[in-house]
Amino acid sequence: MALMHFEKALAICQLNEPQRGNAGESARVKWRMAQIYEQRGQLEDARAFREAAEKTKKTLLETGDCTVVDDEDSSWDALIGLLYR
């Protein structure tokens, strides 16, 4: 059930990327989806979503489009602009 909601959220985030200016929200959703796939034992799907999320996060950190946060969970939350939290 949760995965279905995240799939819908990902579609919405991807539609909003041009207006929001980056793919931070989509990356955060992909990271959460990777966690669900991992818990289900679907490791290939988990890996694919995690790699896509981490690639976007790395790009955002390199360009300065998001804040560097040491805590793992909070670092993903930081990908979402303050205006949209």
N, C-alpha and C positions, 0 to 999 in steps of 0.2 A: 504494500500500500504506500509506504513512504517513498519508494523508488518512483512510483507513478507520479507522485506530487513533485518530486525533484525533476523528472523528465519534463513536466509542464513548466516548472520554474526555469529550467535551462532554456527552453524555447522562448519564453518571455524575456529572459536576460539577453539572449542573443539578438532578439528584435530591438531591444533597447540600447544595445552597444553604441550605435552611431550617436544617439542623443546623450548618452552618459560619457562618451569620450574614450572608453577603453573596455576591455573584456574582463575586468576584475570580478564583477558579479558572476559571470559565467564560470570563471575559474573556481570561485568558491563553491558553486553548486557542483561542479565536476569533482572537486575534492570530496564533498559530502557523498556524492554518488559512488566514488571509489571506495569509501568506507563501507557503504552498504554492500557493494559487490564483494568486498573482502570478507565481510561477516557471513555472506552466503556461500563462500567458497568459490566464487566465480573470479578466480585470480587474474585471468587474462583481461577480463573486462575492467577489473579494479586497476590493473597496471596501466591500461590504456587511458582511463579517465584521470588517474593520478599523474601520469606523465604529461598529459595535455594541460592539466591545471598547473603543474609545477613549471612548465615552459612559459605559460602566460605570466605567472607570478614572478619568475626570474626577469622577464622582459619589463614588467612594471617596476620592479625594484631598480633595474639598471637605468631606466629612463627617469626615475624619480617620481613616477605617477602615483606611488603609494608610500606609506610610512613603513620604515623598518621596525618590526616588533619582534622581540626575542621569544615570547611565548608562542608555541606552534598554533594553537587554536586561535589566539588573538591575531596572529599574523595573517590568517585567512580573512578574518573579519575586517582587517585594515585595508583589504582590497576594495572594499565598498566605500565610496565617497561619503563623507560626513553628512552631506545633504540628503542622502538616500537611506541612512541608517535609522 
